[in-house]
Amino acid sequence: MLELYNIKYDRKTLKEHIYSVKLMDILKTQTLDITFIVRYILSDLYQLHEEDMNISIEDVIKYQPHINKQDLEKELLELDSDDDSIEVFQSYSERNYTKKLESMS
């Protein structure tokens, strides 16, 4: 499990573990770019916890002060699809399925 409150992770690591941590914790502890925020933090594809489902643009601005609200809103409007979401979900599923099989042995 990631130590979000103690370590800053790169985008790839955060993506690989997106289903195993709360998005709000990522938002509060990591330095994120607009694309990551739109594709993951604000996307209902990854919001597994009730707290994550309530993340607002204001929360993003509060915890990511380097993000400009107008730029974020523009990015939200321009987003067509999350091209790598299927890959992230598939790798997560395969990794957890393998762990489960190993634990059963």
Secondary structure, 3 states (H helix, E strand, C coil): CCCCCCCCCCHHHHHHCCCCCCHHHHHHHCCCCHHHHHHHHCCCCCCCCHHHHCCCHHHHHHHCCCCCHHHHHHHHHHCCCCCCHHHHHHHHHHHHHHHHHHHHC
